[in-house]
Amino acid sequence: MISGIATALFIALFAFGGEYFGWEDPGGRVSTALLAAFVLGVIVGYRFKG
């Protein structure tokens, strides 16, 4: 349940975050930071779950 919400929020931020929040990301740094935060969150969540 929570992982589904987190995935949906990540996809929404990744796809529409620039339009919604107004950030400019010509080099892709914001997108890379979002991806890294999501992946690290998945790894930490998986480690604590088991």
Stockholm file with secondary structure:
# STOCKHOLM 1.0

chainA/1-50         MISGIATALFIALFAFGGEYFGWEDPGGRVSTALLAAFVLGVIVGYRFKG
#=GR chainA/1-50 SS CHHHHHHHHHHHHHHHHHHHHCCCCTTSHHHHHHHHHHHHHHHHHHHHHC
#=GC SS_cons        CHHHHHHHHHHHHHHHHHHHHCCCCTTSHHHHHHHHHHHHHHHHHHHHHC
//
